[in-house]
Amino acid sequence: MSEPLLTVEHLSMRFGGLIAVNDVSFIAEKRRITSIIGPNGAGKTTVFNCLTGFYKPTVGRLVLAGAEKEHYLERMDDFRIGQVAGVARTFQNIRLFPAMSVLENLLVAQHNKLMRASGWSVLGLFGVPSYRRAEGAAVELGRYWLEKINLIDRADEPAGDLPYGDQRRLEIARAMCTEPQILCLDEPAAGLNPRETADLNGLLRFIRDDSGVGVLLIEHDMSMVMEISDHIVVLDYGQKIAEGDPESVRSNPDVIRAYLGDDEENDDIDAEAIGDRQ
Amino acid sequence: MEYFVQQLINGLALGSIYGLIAIGYTMVYGIIGMINFAHGDIFMVGAFGALIVIVGLGAVGFGGAGVLIILALLAAMLIAAVYGWALERVAYRPLRGSFRLAALISAIGMSIFLQNFVQLSQGARVKPLQPMVEGGFVVMEKGNFAVTLSYLQIIIVVTTVVLMAGFSLLIAKTPIGRTQRACEQDMKMASLLGLDVNRTISLTFVMGAALAAVAGMMFLLYYGVIDFFIGFLVGIKAFTAAVLGGIGSLPGAMLGGLLIGLIETFWSGYFTVEYKDVAAFAILVLVLIFRPTGLLGRPEVEKV
């Protein structure tokens, strides 16, 4: 059952004197939703940024088990991380291509395979059959995901005109169109109403069960995290303080302390730490 | 009336040349947000490349003006494309991610370098070319004033229209165009989706340079003389055209080019030839004051 997909070993990220992530290790598996939670500033997004090549980690190893070989993400150029290793990501703020149509947003994500088929667009201009086929397949995959997120009717509208919740799901669909190994979602439920969150949960479950990718999730909405996660990693001040299934994490005293503060111990450092978090 | 029509024809031909160059400015601005001030000199290099090929092939007795022009055009596009690629690779890519002014200063430096390079290697004197395309139609005639539409003007306008149509199609329909638009809108995200941003930027420079070389070739045929300094004035006018049309907008660059060409010829036709450059640059000032986004440009939206 257990298929380790992403192995994070001793990841540390330092910005000058600030240690954003300190010696964090965890494993994300295929066909599972792994959530990273923690108070604001715990280093969750930094972990994502290291995974997707925005930052080069100070220390640590990020191994992604690919189909043929292992990829060491910390050594790869950022565009190759998406292209070769198959890491797809969404952001806290929406980063669609707003002036392009909904469908085009999904086609851009399949650019590399189209590029190969189109002979660098030269053949494409002349309508060569192999290119036509590739383009047809790309559109097909795009439509498949548009149906999954119920946006098939709005395929030709500019992505920027969609309502917020739809843009969120379109972003996830776009990430899936890159045919990734692992899907990294940074607060996908932020700003969604309960109904939209429920839709999102459905989509994430579908992705987990049907497409066989691993999902890595950062989220503040605890009810959502507890509902759909298979595995939870808790960070606080850049350190991993707990890990396990939702039930064990919920009842873990360290986690409760990190989120609620500790009333029992009143030594100076703790009081200061709690003060910082308010 | 006849005089007006003649000026209109001349203006459209000149405007086509400006429009072709303006596309290079606008595309580069669209994708990396810098004004490539060396683009005018790429145009000049293209014109020189065409001249060298025409004179060289002519010297070995290669006949046929039509074939010669097409060969020279392709060679000029290739030469300019190599220069454009090298320019980006050497002068701009190492500065990407540093402050904006750095690339701008580098561009001005490359502009001076290219001018001096051509001056040294080709000599400072103006280079004449025998007219290669002669003749034309008389569109209308009144008294002793005949409105003529030369074959060369037809070639210029038709080539421009065809190139621009093809180019718009390339941007709108093909994966390359899609990549370019994606990089323009969100470069970091494009890179995360596996698009090779550096290659896309290089390609943008190459395409802009190739179009500028076409303009250079047209300029050479139209005026019959070039020197190492033509890129400066023509380049800045094409830049004005790009700003007038709305920098970053492709149709804007084409429209702006035509307008600048028309304004310039009408000004020289009805007022004074000496002040035609003043007219063109007064437009630049007015646009920057009253409509900084240009005619077809979108106001810059804050990226979040």
Interface residues (C-beta under 8 A of the other chain):
Chain A: T52 F54 D78 F79 R80 I81 G82 Q83 A88 R89 F91 N93 R95 F97 P98 A99 M100 E104 L107 V108 A109 H111 N112 L114 M115 S118 W120 S121 G124 L125 R174 T178
Chain B: L169 L170 T174 P175 I176 G177 R178 T179 R181 A182 Q185 D186 K188 M189 A190 S191 L192 L193 G194 L195 D196 V197 V304
